[in-house]
């Protein structure tokens, strides 16, 4: 193998290693935002957003029923542990609510599941995301 071929081979190998390490960067790296649409049993829309920031994950769970005054029981679970539970009411003008708890960024993958149940109608929304 000539010196020129060896240089190209070495440069190619270094480039591949560099790109491979960038692709393997953890999803929970600071600045990475994961947004997932939820599913609801009725016409309501839901969305879950996770934003890791060091030792904390900023969570944003939005439920939009397009009706003001509905009461919803909300729960957020991180790797099977309940990290948030409360009742929220949809508000004007959009008939939606948002909860924004900050949860611990645990070692490994955080699998977050957000659920909301309309207290009167029983409609349910679920959104899942991992970082």
C-alpha positions in Angstrom: 0.0 0.0 0.0 1.4 3.4 -1.0 1.9 6.2 1.6 -0.9 8.2 -0.1 -3.3 5.3 0.0 -2.4 4.7 3.7 -3.1 8.4 4.5 -6.5 8.2 2.8 -7.4 5.0 4.6 -6.3 6.5 7.9 -8.3 9.7 7.2 -11.3 7.7 6.3 -11.1 5.6 9.4 -10.8 8.6 11.6 -13.8 10.3 9.9 -15.9 7.1 10.4 -14.9 6.9 14.1 -15.7 10.6 14.6 -19.1 10.3 12.9 -19.9 7.1 14.7 -19.2 8.7 18.1 -21.5 11.7 17.2 -24.3 9.4 16.1 -23.9 7.5 19.4 -24.4 10.6 21.5 -27.1 10.0 24.2 -30.6 11.2 23.4 -30.6 12.9 26.8 -27.8 15.2 25.9 -28.4 18.8 27.0 -30.4 20.7 24.4 -32.1 17.7 22.9 -35.9 18.1 22.9 -38.1 15.1 22.3 -41.8 15.8 21.3 -44.4 13.1 20.9 -48.1 13.3 20.0 -50.4 11.5 22.4 -53.4 9.4 21.6 -56.9 10.2 23.1 -60.0 8.1 23.1 -62.1 11.0 21.9 -61.5 14.2 19.9 -59.0 15.7 22.4 -55.4 16.3 21.4 -52.3 15.7 23.6 -48.6 16.3 23.3 -45.6 15.4 25.5 -42.3 17.3 25.3 -39.1 16.3 27.2 -36.1 18.5 27.5 -33.2 17.1 29.4 -31.1 19.9 31.1 -28.3 18.3 33.2 -29.7 16.5 36.2 -33.3 17.6 35.4 -35.8 16.8 32.7 -38.2 19.7 31.9 -41.5 18.0 31.0 -44.4 19.7 29.2 -47.7 17.8 28.8 -50.4 19.6 27.0 -54.1 18.5 26.7 -56.4 20.4 24.3 -60.0 19.4 24.3 -61.2 22.7 22.8 -63.7 23.1 25.6 -63.2 25.4 28.6 -63.9 24.2 32.1 -63.3 20.5 31.8 -61.6 18.8 34.8 -58.9 16.3 34.1 -56.9 13.9 36.4 -53.3 14.1 35.2 -50.5 11.7 36.1 -46.8 11.5 34.9 -44.8 8.4 35.4 -41.0 8.1 34.9 -39.8 4.4 34.7 -42.8 3.2 36.7 -42.5 5.8 39.4 -45.2 8.5 39.7 -43.5 11.9 39.5 -46.6 14.1 39.1 -50.3 13.7 39.9 -52.9 16.5 40.0 -56.3 17.7 38.7 -56.2 20.4 36.1 -59.0 22.4 34.4 -59.1 23.4 30.7 -59.0 27.2 30.4 -59.8 30.0 27.9 -59.3 30.8 25.2 -58.3 27.4 23.7 -59.9 25.0 26.1 -56.5 23.4 27.0 -54.1 23.1 29.9 -50.4 22.4 30.3 -48.5 20.9 33.2 -44.7 21.5 33.3 -43.1 19.5 36.1 -39.3 19.2 36.4 -38.2 15.7 37.2 -34.9 14.1 38.0 -32.8 12.9 35.0 -32.0 9.4 36.2 -29.1 7.4 34.9 -29.9 5.5 31.7 -33.1 6.0 29.7 -36.0 7.8 31.2 -39.3 6.4 29.9 -41.9 9.0 30.6 -45.7 8.3 30.3 -48.2 11.1 30.7 -51.9 10.3 31.1 -55.0 12.5 31.6 -58.5 11.3 32.3 -61.5 13.6 31.8 -63.3 13.3 35.2 -66.8 13.8 33.7 -66.7 12.0 30.4 -64.0 9.3 31.1 -62.0 10.3 28.0 -58.4 9.3 28.3 -55.2 10.7 26.7 -51.8 9.0 26.8 -48.4 10.2 25.5 -45.1 8.4 25.8 -41.5 9.6 25.2 -38.0 8.5 26.2 -34.8 10.4 26.7 
